[in-house]
Amino acid sequence: MTRPDVLALLAKAVSFPTVSAASNLGMIAWLEELLAPRGFACTRLASADGAKCGLVARLGPNVEGGLLLAAHTDVVPAEGQSWASDPFVMSQRGTRLFGRGTADMKGFLACALAAALDAAEAPRTRPLTLVFSYDEEVGCTGVRDMLPRLAPLLGKPALCLVGEPTLLTPATGHKGKVVYEMLAQGAPGHSAMAPLYCNALHIAADAVSIIRNAQARLRQSGARDTDYQVPYSTLHVGALSGGGPVNLVPHAARLVFECRHLPGDDVDAIIAGIESEVGEAVAALKHPAAGVTFNRLNAYPGFAIAAHSPAVQAVAQSTGSNSTLKVDYGTEAGYYASLGIATVVCGPGSMAQGHQPDEFIELEQLQLGEAWLSRLIAQFA
Protein backbone atom coordinates (compact mmCIF):
# COMPACT_ATOMS: atom_id res chain seq x y z
CA MET A 1 0.00 0.00 0.00
CA THR A 2 1.42 3.39 -0.99
CA ARG A 3 1.82 5.70 2.01
CA PRO A 4 -0.70 8.57 2.11
CA ASP A 5 2.05 11.12 2.74
CA VAL A 6 3.86 10.11 -0.48
CA LEU A 7 0.61 10.59 -2.42
CA ALA A 8 0.04 13.96 -0.78
CA LEU A 9 3.60 15.08 -1.53
CA LEU A 10 3.26 14.04 -5.17
CA ALA A 11 -0.10 15.76 -5.54
CA LYS A 12 1.36 18.98 -4.13
CA ALA A 13 4.44 18.77 -6.35
CA VAL A 14 2.28 18.25 -9.46
CA SER A 15 0.16 21.28 -8.53
CA PHE A 16 3.10 23.60 -9.23
CA PRO A 17 3.06 24.28 -13.02
CA THR A 18 6.84 24.41 -13.19
CA VAL A 19 7.19 24.27 -16.96
CA SER A 20 10.62 25.43 -17.98
CA ALA A 21 9.32 28.77 -19.29
CA ALA A 22 7.84 29.60 -15.86
CA SER A 23 9.26 30.30 -12.42
CA ASN A 24 9.79 27.49 -9.91
CA LEU A 25 10.07 29.80 -6.89
CA GLY A 26 6.73 28.72 -5.41
CA MET A 27 7.79 25.10 -5.42
CA ILE A 28 11.18 25.93 -3.93
CA ALA A 29 9.48 27.84 -1.10
CA TRP A 30 7.28 24.79 -0.40
CA LEU A 31 10.34 22.52 -0.28
CA GLU A 32 12.06 24.86 2.17
CA GLU A 33 8.93 24.95 4.36
CA LEU A 34 8.99 21.14 4.50
CA LEU A 35 12.68 20.62 5.08
CA ALA A 36 14.05 23.52 7.12
CA PRO A 37 11.88 22.88 10.24
CA ARG A 38 13.13 19.27 10.22
CA GLY A 39 16.73 20.36 10.58
CA PHE A 40 17.81 20.56 6.94
CA ALA A 41 20.19 23.43 6.17
CA CYS A 42 18.67 24.96 3.03
CA THR A 43 20.61 27.07 0.52
CA ARG A 44 19.07 28.69 -2.53
CA LEU A 45 21.07 28.98 -5.76
CA ALA A 46 19.31 31.59 -7.87
CA SER A 47 19.40 31.84 -11.65
CA ALA A 48 21.07 34.89 -13.16
CA ASP A 49 17.73 36.67 -13.64
CA GLY A 50 16.37 35.61 -10.25
CA ALA A 51 13.23 34.08 -11.79
CA LYS A 52 14.21 30.53 -10.77
CA CYS A 53 16.46 28.88 -8.30
CA GLY A 54 17.88 25.58 -7.22
CA LEU A 55 17.87 24.36 -3.65
CA VAL A 56 20.40 22.39 -1.62
CA ALA A 57 19.03 20.83 1.58
CA ARG A 58 21.59 19.12 3.82
CA LEU A 59 21.02 17.11 6.99
CA GLY A 60 23.69 15.71 9.27
CA PRO A 61 27.32 16.39 10.07
CA ASN A 62 29.80 18.10 7.78
CA VAL A 63 31.83 14.99 7.00
CA GLU A 64 32.65 13.01 3.87
CA GLY A 65 30.40 10.23 2.70
CA GLY A 66 26.64 10.07 2.87
CA LEU A 67 24.01 10.15 0.16
CA LEU A 68 23.03 12.77 -2.42
CA LEU A 69 19.55 12.64 -4.01
CA ALA A 70 19.22 14.84 -7.11
CA ALA A 71 15.95 15.89 -8.75
CA HIS A 72 14.84 18.60 -11.15
CA THR A 73 11.75 20.68 -10.44
CA ASP A 74 10.82 21.64 -14.01
CA VAL A 75 8.51 19.77 -16.36
CA VAL A 76 7.75 19.94 -20.06
CA PRO A 77 4.66 21.89 -21.19
CA ALA A 78 1.23 20.27 -21.40
CA GLU A 79 -0.06 22.92 -23.78
CA GLY A 80 -1.13 21.49 -27.12
CA GLN A 81 -1.54 17.97 -25.72
CA SER A 82 -4.86 16.21 -25.28
CA TRP A 83 -5.32 15.38 -21.59
CA ALA A 84 -8.31 13.60 -20.05
CA SER A 85 -7.88 15.68 -16.87
CA ASP A 86 -6.12 18.82 -15.66
CA PRO A 87 -2.38 18.06 -16.03
CA PHE A 88 -1.57 20.06 -12.90
CA VAL A 89 -4.14 18.36 -10.66
CA MET A 90 -3.09 14.81 -9.82
CA SER A 91 -5.84 12.29 -10.43
CA GLN A 92 -6.06 8.55 -9.84
CA ARG A 93 -7.61 6.09 -12.26
CA GLY A 94 -7.17 2.51 -11.18
CA THR A 95 -3.56 1.90 -10.18
CA ARG A 96 -2.23 4.94 -12.02
CA LEU A 97 -1.62 8.50 -10.87
CA PHE A 98 -1.95 11.05 -13.67
CA GLY A 99 -0.43 14.50 -13.88
CA ARG A 100 2.40 16.40 -15.52
CA GLY A 101 5.65 15.30 -13.95
CA THR A 102 4.33 12.22 -12.16
CA ALA A 103 6.87 10.11 -14.08
CA ASP A 104 9.45 12.74 -15.01
CA MET A 105 10.40 13.24 -12.22
CA LYS A 106 8.19 14.44 -9.41
CA GLY A 107 7.45 10.82 -8.51
CA PHE A 108 11.07 10.42 -7.43
CA LEU A 109 10.97 13.83 -5.78
CA ALA A 110 7.96 12.81 -3.64
CA CYS A 111 9.61 9.52 -2.65
CA ALA A 112 12.84 11.33 -1.77
CA LEU A 113 10.97 13.87 0.35
CA ALA A 114 9.03 11.21 2.25
CA ALA A 115 12.16 9.18 2.96
CA ALA A 116 14.15 12.29 3.92
CA LEU A 117 11.48 13.54 6.32
CA ASP A 118 11.50 10.14 8.01
CA ALA A 119 15.29 10.24 8.21
CA ALA A 120 15.17 13.59 9.99
CA GLU A 121 13.57 11.89 13.00
CA ALA A 122 16.84 10.13 13.90
CA PRO A 123 20.40 11.44 14.45
CA ARG A 124 22.65 11.36 11.39
CA THR A 125 26.24 10.18 11.49
CA ARG A 126 26.71 10.90 7.77
CA PRO A 127 25.08 13.61 5.68
CA LEU A 128 21.95 13.31 3.59
CA THR A 129 21.76 15.95 0.86
CA LEU A 130 18.91 16.75 -1.51
CA VAL A 131 19.45 18.93 -4.57
CA PHE A 132 16.56 20.37 -6.57
CA SER A 133 17.49 22.01 -9.87
CA TYR A 134 15.71 23.98 -12.59
CA ASP A 135 15.78 24.01 -16.41
CA GLU A 136 16.76 20.37 -16.81
CA GLU A 137 14.18 19.93 -19.56
CA VAL A 138 15.80 22.58 -21.76
CA GLY A 139 19.23 20.97 -21.85
CA CYS A 140 20.35 20.63 -18.21
CA THR A 141 21.23 24.32 -18.14
CA GLY A 142 20.14 24.93 -14.55
CA VAL A 143 22.51 22.49 -12.87
CA ARG A 144 25.29 23.66 -15.19
CA ASP A 145 24.82 27.23 -13.95
CA MET A 146 24.51 26.03 -10.34
CA LEU A 147 27.64 23.89 -10.46
CA PRO A 148 30.33 26.41 -9.34
CA ARG A 149 28.25 27.30 -6.25
CA LEU A 150 26.95 23.77 -5.79
CA ALA A 151 30.26 21.94 -5.54
CA PRO A 152 31.40 23.44 -2.19
CA LEU A 153 28.01 22.64 -0.63
CA LEU A 154 28.05 18.95 -1.52
CA GLY A 155 31.32 17.76 -0.04
CA LYS A 156 32.15 14.20 -1.09
CA PRO A 157 29.05 12.00 -0.94
CA ALA A 158 29.63 8.27 -1.29
CA LEU A 159 26.78 8.06 -3.81
CA CYS A 160 24.68 10.40 -5.93
CA LEU A 161 21.31 9.21 -7.23
CA VAL A 162 19.81 11.13 -10.15
CA GLY A 163 16.22 9.97 -9.94
CA GLU A 164 15.08 9.90 -13.56
CA PRO A 165 12.44 7.22 -14.24
CA THR A 166 14.07 3.85 -14.98
CA LEU A 167 11.55 1.48 -13.37
CA LEU A 168 14.11 1.23 -10.54
CA THR A 169 16.74 -0.35 -12.78
CA PRO A 170 20.19 1.25 -12.35
CA ALA A 171 21.26 3.19 -15.44
CA THR A 172 25.00 3.39 -16.06
CA GLY A 173 25.25 5.74 -19.01
CA HIS A 174 23.80 8.12 -21.57
CA LYS A 175 25.13 10.05 -24.55
CA GLY A 176 26.39 13.60 -24.40
CA LYS A 177 24.73 16.31 -26.48
CA VAL A 178 25.68 19.51 -28.32
CA VAL A 179 23.29 21.90 -30.06
CA TYR A 180 24.33 24.28 -32.85
CA GLU A 181 22.66 26.89 -34.99
CA MET A 182 23.84 27.69 -38.51
CA LEU A 183 23.03 31.12 -39.90
CA ALA A 184 23.12 31.26 -43.71
CA GLN A 185 23.62 34.55 -45.53
CA GLY A 186 22.63 35.06 -49.16
CA ALA A 187 21.68 37.96 -51.45
CA PRO A 188 18.06 39.07 -51.94
CA GLY A 189 16.40 39.78 -55.26
CA HIS A 190 13.35 39.23 -57.44
CA SER A 191 12.69 35.54 -58.05
CA ALA A 192 12.28 36.18 -61.79
CA MET A 193 16.05 36.58 -61.84
CA ALA A 194 16.83 34.13 -59.04
CA PRO A 195 20.05 32.73 -60.53
CA LEU A 196 21.61 36.20 -60.29
CA TYR A 197 21.20 36.26 -56.50
CA CYS A 198 22.01 33.87 -53.66
CA ASN A 199 19.29 31.84 -51.94
CA ALA A 200 20.04 31.36 -48.24
CA LEU A 201 17.52 28.54 -47.98
CA HIS A 202 19.41 26.65 -50.67
CA ILE A 203 22.57 26.98 -48.58
CA ALA A 204 20.68 25.65 -45.57
CA ALA A 205 19.26 22.78 -47.64
CA ASP A 206 22.79 21.83 -48.70
CA ALA A 207 23.78 21.87 -45.02
CA VAL A 208 20.92 19.50 -44.20
CA SER A 209 22.21 17.07 -46.82
CA ILE A 210 25.73 17.31 -45.39
CA ILE A 211 24.43 16.62 -41.88
CA ARG A 212 22.45 13.61 -43.13
CA ASN A 213 25.51 12.25 -44.90
CA ALA A 214 27.54 12.67 -41.69
CA GLN A 215 24.84 10.72 -39.86
CA ALA A 216 25.08 7.92 -42.42
CA ARG A 217 28.84 7.70 -41.84
CA LEU A 218 28.37 7.55 -38.06
CA ARG A 219 25.84 4.78 -38.47
CA GLN A 220 28.13 2.87 -40.80
CA SER A 221 31.54 3.29 -39.19
CA GLY A 222 31.25 5.35 -35.98
CA ALA A 223 31.56 4.11 -32.42
CA ARG A 224 28.92 1.62 -31.31
CA ASP A 225 27.40 0.66 -27.98
CA THR A 226 24.65 -1.91 -28.24
CA ASP A 227 23.38 -1.12 -24.75
CA TYR A 228 21.56 1.81 -26.37
CA GLN A 229 18.41 1.50 -28.44
CA VAL A 230 20.21 3.57 -31.09
CA PRO A 231 23.76 2.20 -30.73
CA TYR A 232 25.64 5.00 -32.53
CA SER A 233 26.00 8.78 -32.31
CA THR A 234 23.14 10.68 -33.90
CA LEU A 235 22.75 13.93 -35.81
CA HIS A 236 19.36 15.57 -36.05
CA VAL A 237 18.07 18.77 -37.70
CA GLY A 238 15.38 20.21 -35.46
CA ALA A 239 14.52 23.55 -37.08
CA LEU A 240 14.90 25.30 -40.43
CA SER A 241 13.51 28.76 -41.06
CA GLY A 242 13.86 31.57 -43.56
CA GLY A 243 12.28 33.22 -46.55
CA GLY A 244 8.94 34.90 -47.11
CA PRO A 245 7.01 35.76 -50.29
CA VAL A 246 7.73 33.23 -53.00
CA ASN A 247 8.70 35.95 -55.48
CA LEU A 248 11.64 37.06 -53.34
CA VAL A 249 14.97 35.24 -53.07
CA PRO A 250 15.54 34.73 -49.31
CA HIS A 251 18.70 36.37 -48.06
CA ALA A 252 18.82 34.69 -44.62
CA ALA A 253 18.06 31.30 -43.13
CA ARG A 254 18.55 29.60 -39.77
CA LEU A 255 19.11 25.92 -39.12
CA VAL A 256 19.35 24.25 -35.68
CA PHE A 257 20.82 20.79 -35.25
CA GLU A 258 22.13 18.54 -32.51
CA CYS A 259 24.59 15.71 -32.04
CA ARG A 260 24.04 13.09 -29.32
CA HIS A 261 27.40 11.43 -29.09
CA LEU A 262 28.94 8.31 -27.67
CA PRO A 263 32.21 8.64 -25.72
CA GLY A 264 34.00 6.82 -28.56
CA ASP A 265 33.21 9.56 -31.08
CA ASP A 266 34.96 12.95 -31.05
CA VAL A 267 32.03 15.37 -31.17
CA ASP A 268 34.28 18.36 -31.88
CA ALA A 269 35.68 16.56 -34.91
CA ILE A 270 32.17 15.68 -36.09
CA ILE A 271 31.05 19.31 -35.93
CA ALA A 272 34.29 20.56 -37.49
CA GLY A 273 33.78 18.16 -40.40
CA ILE A 274 30.27 19.48 -40.99
CA GLU A 275 31.48 23.08 -40.83
CA SER A 276 34.23 22.31 -43.33
CA GLU A 277 31.92 20.63 -45.83
CA VAL A 278 29.36 23.42 -45.60
CA GLY A 279 32.15 25.96 -46.08
CA GLU A 280 33.25 24.17 -49.24
CA ALA A 281 29.66 24.17 -50.56
CA VAL A 282 29.35 27.90 -49.91
CA ALA A 283 32.69 28.61 -51.61
CA ALA A 284 31.53 26.66 -54.65
CA LEU A 285 28.67 29.14 -55.12
CA LYS A 286 31.26 31.87 -55.92
CA HIS A 287 28.91 34.58 -54.72
CA PRO A 288 30.38 37.42 -52.63
CA ALA A 289 27.34 37.58 -50.33
CA ALA A 290 27.23 33.85 -49.54
CA GLY A 291 28.32 32.85 -46.06
CA VAL A 292 27.52 30.83 -42.97
CA THR A 293 28.12 31.20 -39.24
CA PHE A 294 27.98 28.33 -36.73
CA ASN A 295 27.11 29.08 -33.10
CA ARG A 296 27.10 26.58 -30.25
CA LEU A 297 23.85 27.01 -28.32
CA ASN A 298 24.08 24.37 -25.61
CA ALA A 299 25.79 21.19 -24.50
CA TYR A 300 25.74 18.73 -21.66
CA PRO A 301 28.21 15.95 -20.91
CA GLY A 302 27.65 12.27 -21.43
CA PHE A 303 27.62 9.95 -18.47
CA ALA A 304 29.20 6.55 -17.85
CA ILE A 305 29.93 4.43 -14.82
CA ALA A 306 31.09 0.80 -14.84
CA ALA A 307 28.30 -1.68 -14.21
CA HIS A 308 30.56 -3.57 -11.78
CA SER A 309 31.41 -0.48 -9.71
CA PRO A 310 30.53 -0.53 -5.99
CA ALA A 311 28.01 2.30 -6.45
CA VAL A 312 26.08 0.50 -9.17
CA GLN A 313 26.18 -2.77 -7.29
CA ALA A 314 24.87 -1.09 -4.14
CA VAL A 315 21.96 0.45 -6.02
CA ALA A 316 21.19 -2.80 -7.83
CA GLN A 317 21.21 -4.71 -4.56
CA SER A 318 18.93 -2.16 -2.92
CA THR A 319 16.37 -2.32 -5.74
CA GLY A 320 16.65 -6.08 -6.24
CA SER A 321 17.55 -5.52 -9.88
CA ASN A 322 19.49 -8.21 -11.71
CA SER A 323 20.43 -5.95 -14.62
CA THR A 324 21.52 -2.47 -15.60
CA LEU A 325 20.70 -0.33 -18.60
CA LYS A 326 21.74 2.79 -20.48
CA VAL A 327 19.21 5.48 -21.28
CA ASP A 328 18.79 7.29 -24.57
CA TYR A 329 17.69 10.56 -22.97
CA GLY A 330 20.02 13.01 -21.26
CA THR A 331 20.27 13.68 -17.52
CA GLU A 332 22.20 15.80 -15.04
CA ALA A 333 24.33 12.81 -14.04
CA GLY A 334 27.38 13.85 -16.05
CA TYR A 335 27.63 17.10 -14.09
CA TYR A 336 27.56 15.35 -10.71
CA ALA A 337 30.05 12.75 -11.94
CA SER A 338 32.35 15.59 -13.05
CA LEU A 339 32.69 16.53 -9.36
CA GLY A 340 34.20 13.13 -8.65
CA ILE A 341 31.01 11.72 -7.10
CA ALA A 342 30.01 8.11 -7.87
CA THR A 343 26.71 8.68 -9.68
CA VAL A 344 23.91 6.37 -10.77
CA VAL A 345 20.67 7.21 -12.59
CA CYS A 346 17.74 5.35 -11.05
CA GLY A 347 14.17 6.18 -10.14
CA PRO A 348 10.56 5.04 -10.09
CA GLY A 349 8.29 5.24 -13.11
CA SER A 350 9.00 4.90 -16.81
CA MET A 351 10.21 7.52 -19.26
CA ALA A 352 7.81 5.94 -21.77
CA GLN A 353 5.14 7.96 -19.96
CA GLY A 354 7.27 11.09 -19.58
CA HIS A 355 6.46 14.10 -21.79
CA GLN A 356 3.26 12.37 -22.97
CA PRO A 357 -0.36 13.49 -22.60
CA ASP A 358 -1.94 11.79 -19.59
CA GLU A 359 1.50 11.19 -18.09
CA PHE A 360 1.29 8.75 -15.21
CA ILE A 361 3.15 6.68 -12.65
CA GLU A 362 2.00 3.37 -11.20
CA LEU A 363 1.15 3.33 -7.49
CA GLU A 364 3.41 0.31 -7.04
CA GLN A 365 6.37 2.26 -8.36
CA LEU A 366 5.83 4.96 -5.74
CA GLN A 367 5.57 2.35 -3.00
CA LEU A 368 8.72 0.59 -4.12
CA GLY A 369 10.56 3.87 -4.68
CA GLU A 370 9.95 5.27 -1.20
CA ALA A 371 10.92 1.99 0.52
CA TRP A 372 14.04 1.75 -1.65
CA LEU A 373 15.20 5.26 -0.81
CA SER A 374 14.60 4.64 2.89
CA ARG A 375 16.90 1.61 2.68
CA LEU A 376 19.59 3.58 0.85
CA ILE A 377 19.45 6.40 3.38
CA ALA A 378 19.89 3.89 6.17
CA GLN A 379 22.85 2.35 4.34
CA PHE A 380 24.67 5.49 3.19
CA ALA A 381 23.50 8.25 5.52
C-alpha positions in Angstrom: 0.0 0.0 0.0 1.4 3.4 -1.0 1.8 5.7 2.0 -0.7 8.6 2.1 2.0 11.1 2.7 3.9 10.1 -0.5 0.6 10.6 -2.4 0.0 14.0 -0.8 3.6 15.1 -1.5 3.3 14.0 -5.2 -0.1 15.8 -5.5 1.4 19.0 -4.1 4.4 18.8 -6.4 2.3 18.2 -9.5 0.2 21.3 -8.5 3.1 23.6 -9.2 3.1 24.3 -13.0 6.8 24.4 -13.2 7.2 24.3 -17.0 10.6 25.4 -18.0 9.3 28.8 -19.3 7.8 29.6 -15.9 9.3 30.3 -12.4 9.8 27.5 -9.9 10.1 29.8 -6.9 6.7 28.7 -5.4 7.8 25.1 -5.4 11.2 25.9 -3.9 9.5 27.8 -1.1 7.3 24.8 -0.4 10.3 22.5 -0.3 12.1 24.9 2.2 8.9 24.9 4.4 9.0 21.1 4.5 12.7 20.6 5.1 14.0 23.5 7.1 11.9 22.9 10.2 13.1 19.3 10.2 16.7 20.4 10.6 17.8 20.6 6.9 20.2 23.4 6.2 18.7 25.0 3.0 20.6 27.1 0.5 19.1 28.7 -2.5 21.1 29.0 -5.8 19.3 31.6 -7.9 19.4 31.8 -11.6 21.1 34.9 -13.2 17.7 36.7 -13.6 16.4 35.6 -10.2 13.2 34.1 -11.8 14.2 30.5 -10.8 16.5 28.9 -8.3 17.9 25.6 -7.2 17.9 24.4 -3.6 20.4 22.4 -1.6 19.0 20.8 1.6 21.6 19.1 3.8 21.0 17.1 7.0 23.7 15.7 9.3 27.3 16.4 10.1 29.8 18.1 7.8 31.8 15.0 7.0 32.6 13.0 3.9 30.4 10.2 2.7 26.6 10.1 2.9 24.0 10.2 0.2 23.0 12.8 -2.4 19.6 12.6 -4.0 19.2 14.8 -7.1 16.0 15.9 -8.8 14.8 18.6 -11.2 11.7 20.7 -10.4 10.8 21.6 -14.0 8.5 19.8 -16.4 7.7 19.9 -20.1 4.7 21.9 -21.2 1.2 20.3 -21.4 -0.1 22.9 -23.8 -1.1 21.5 -27.1 -1.5 18.0 -25.7 -4.9 16.2 -25.3 -5.3 15.4 -21.6 -8.3 13.6 -20.0 -7.9 15.7 -16.9 -6.1 18.8 -15.7 -2.4 18.1 -16.0 -1.6 20.1 -12.9 -4.1 18.4 -10.7 -3.1 14.8 -9.8 -5.8 12.3 -10.4 -6.1 8.6 -9.8 -7.6 6.1 -12.3 -7.2 2.5 -11.2 -3.6 1.9 -10.2 -2.2 4.9 -12.0 -1.6 8.5 -10.9 -2.0 11.0 -13.7 -0.4 14.5 -13.9 2.4 16.4 -15.5 5.7 15.3 -14.0 4.3 12.2 -12.2 6.9 10.1 -14.1 9.5 12.7 -15.0 10.4 13.2 -12.2 8.2 14.4 -9.4 7.4 10.8 -8.5 11.1 10.4 -7.4 11.0 13.8 -5.8 8.0 12.8 -3.6 9.6 9.5 -2.7 12.8 11.3 -1.8 11.0 13.9 0.4 9.0 11.2 2.3 12.2 9.2 3.0 14.1 12.3 3.9 11.5 13.5 6.3 11.5 10.1 8.0 15.3 10.2 8.2 15.2 13.6 10.0 13.6 11.9 13.0 16.8 10.1 13.9 20.4 11.4 14.5 22.6 11.4 11.4 26.2 10.2 11.5 26.7 10.9 7.8 25.1 13.6 5.7 21.9 13.3 3.6 21.8 15.9 0.9 18.9 16.8 -1.5 19.4 18.9 -4.6 16.6 20.4 -6.6 17.5 22.0 -9.9 15.7 24.0 -12.6 15.8 24.0 -16.4 16.8 20.4 -16.8 14.2 19.9 -19.6 15.8 22.6 -21.8 19.2 21.0 -21.9 20.4 20.6 -18.2 21.2 24.3 -18.1 20.1 24.9 -14.6 22.5 22.5 -12.9 25.3 23.7 -15.2 24.8 27.2 -13.9 24.5 26.0 -10.3 27.6 23.9 -10.5 30.3 26.4 -9.3 28.3 27.3 -6.3 26.9 23.8 -5.8 30.3 21.9 -5.5 31.4 23.4 -2.2 28.0 22.6 -0.6 28.0 19.0 -1.5 31.3 17.8 0.0 32.2 14.2 -1.1 29.0 12.0 -0.9 29.6 8.3 -1.3 26.8 8.1 -3.8 24.7 10.4 -5.9 21.3 9.2 -7.2 19.8 11.1 -10.1 16.2 10.0 -9.9 15.1 9.9 -13.6 12.4 7.2 -14.2 14.1 3.9 -15.0 11.5 1.5 -13.4 14.1 1.2 -10.5 16.7 -0.4 -12.8 20.2 1.3 -12.3 21.3 3.2 -15.4 25.0 3.4 -16.1 25.3 5.7 -19.0 23.8 8.1 -21.6 25.1 10.0 -24.5 26.4 13.6 -24.4 24.7 16.3 -26.5 25.7 19.5 -28.3 23.3 21.9 -30.1 24.3 24.3 -32.9 22.7 26.9 -35.0 23.8 27.7 -38.5 23.0 31.1 -39.9 23.1 31.3 -43.7 23.6 34.5 -45.5 22.6 35.1 -49.2 21.7 38.0 -51.4 18.1 39.1 -51.9 16.4 39.8 -55.3 13.4 39.2 -57.4 12.7 35.5 -58.1 12.3 36.2 -61.8 16.0 36.6 -61.8 16.8 34.1 -59.0 20.1 32.7 -60.5 21.6 36.2 -60.3 21.2 36.3 -56.5 22.0 33.9 -53.7 19.3 31.8 -51.9 20.0 31.4 -48.2 17.5 28.5 -48.0 19.4 26.7 -50.7 22.6 27.0 -48.6 20.7 25.7 -45.6 19.3 22.8 -47.6 22.8 21.8 -48.7 23.8 21.9 -45.0 20.9 19.5 -44.2 22.2 17.1 -46.8 25.7 17.3 -45.4 24.4 16.6 -41.9 22.4 13.6 -43.1 25.5 12.2 -44.9 27.5 12.7 -41.7 24.8 10.7 -39.9 25.1 7.9 -42.4 28.8 7.7 -41.8 28.4 7.6 -38.1 25.8 4.8 -38.5 28.1 2.9 -40.8 31.5 3.3 -39.2 31.2 5.4 -36.0 31.6 4.1 -32.4 28.9 1.6 -31.3 27.4 0.7 -28.0 24.6 -1.9 -28.2 23.4 -1.1 -24.7 21.6 1.8 -26.4 18.4 1.5 -28.4 20.2 3.6 -31.1 23.8 2.2 -30.7 25.6 5.0 -32.5 26.0 8.8 -32.3 23.1 10.7 -33.9 22.8 13.9 -35.8 19.4 15.6 -36.1 18.1 18.8 -37.7 15.4 20.2 -35.5 14.5 23.5 -37.1 14.9 25.3 -40.4 13.5 28.8 -41.1 13.9 31.6 -43.6 12.3 33.2 -46.5 8.9 34.9 -47.1 7.0 35.8 -50.3 7.7 33.2 -53.0 8.7 36.0 -55.5 11.6 37.1 -53.3 15.0 35.2 -53.1 15.5 34.7 -49.3 18.7 36.4 -48.1 18.8 34.7 -44.6 18.1 31.3 -43.1 18.5 29.6 -39.8 19.1 25.9 -39.1 19.3 24.3 -35.7 20.8 20.8 -35.2 22.1 18.5 -32.5 24.6 15.7 -32.0 24.0 13.1 -29.3 27.4 11.4 -29.1 28.9 8.3 -27.7 32.2 8.6 -25.7 34.0 6.8 -28.6 33.2 9.6 -31.1 35.0 13.0 -31.0 32.0 15.4 -31.2 34.3 18.4 -31.9 35.7 16.6 -34.9 32.2 15.7 -36.1 31.1 19.3 -35.9 34.3 20.6 -37.5 33.8 18.2 -40.4 30.3 19.5 -41.0 31.5 23.1 -40.8 34.2 22.3 -43.3 31.9 20.6 -45.8 29.4 23.4 -45.6 32.1 26.0 -46.1 33.2 24.2 -49.2 29.7 24.2 -50.6 29.3 27.9 -49.9 32.7 28.6 -51.6 31.5 26.7 -54.7 28.7 29.1 -55.1 31.3 31.9 -55.9 28.9 34.6 -54.7 30.4 37.4 -52.6 27.3 37.6 -50.3 27.2 33.9 -49.5 28.3 32.8 -46.1 27.5 30.8 -43.0 28.1 31.2 -39.2 28.0 28.3 -36.7 27.1 29.1 -33.1 27.1 26.6 -30.2 23.9 27.0 -28.3 24.1 24.4 -25.6 25.8 21.2 -24.5 25.7 18.7 -21.7 28.2 15.9 -20.9 27.7 12.3 -21.4 27.6 10.0 -18.5 29.2 6.6 -17.9 29.9 4.4 -14.8 31.1 0.8 -14.8 28.3 -1.7 -14.2 30.6 -3.6 -11.8 31.4 -0.5 -9.7 30.5 -0.5 -6.0 28.0 2.3 -6.4 26.1 0.5 -9.2 26.2 -2.8 -7.3 24.9 -1.1 -4.1 22.0 0.5 -6.0 21.2 -2.8 -7.8 21.2 -4.7 -4.6 18.9 -2.2 -2.9 16.4 -2.3 -5.7 16.6 -6.1 -6.2 17.6 -5.5 -9.9 19.5 -8.2 -11.7 20.4 -5.9 -14.6 21.5 -2.5 -15.6 20.7 -0.3 -18.6 21.7 2.8 -20.5 19.2 5.5 -21.3 18.8 7.3 -24.6 17.7 10.6 -23.0 20.0 13.0 -21.3 20.3 13.7 -17.5 22.2 15.8 -15.0 24.3 12.8 -14.0 27.4 13.9 -16.0 27.6 17.1 -14.1 27.6 15.3 -10.7 30.0 12.7 -11.9 32.4 15.6 -13.0 32.7 16.5 -9.4 34.2 13.1 -8.6 31.0 11.7 -7.1 30.0 8.1 -7.9 26.7 8.7 -9.7 23.9 6.4 -10.8 20.7 7.2 -12.6 17.7 5.4 -11.0 14.2 6.2 -10.1 10.6 5.0 -10.1 8.3 5.2 -13.1 9.0 4.9 -16.8 10.2 7.5 -19.3 7.8 5.9 -21.8 5.1 8.0 -20.0 7.3 11.1 -19.6 6.5 14.1 -21.8 3.3 12.4 -23.0 -0.4 13.5 -22.6 -1.9 11.8 -19.6 1.5 11.2 -18.1 1.3 8.7 -15.2 3.1 6.7 -12.7 2.0 3.4 -11.2 1.1 3.3 -7.5 3.4 0.3 -7.0 6.4 2.3 -8.4 5.8 5.0 -5.7 5.6 2.4 -3.0 8.7 0.6 -4.1 10.6 3.9 -4.7 9.9 5.3 -1.2 10.9 2.0 0.5 14.0 1.7 -1.7 15.2 5.3 -0.8 14.6 4.6 2.9 16.9 1.6 2.7 19.6 3.6 0.9 19.4 6.4 3.4 19.9 3.9 6.2 22.9 2.4 4.3 24.7 5.5 3.2 23.5 8.3 5.5 
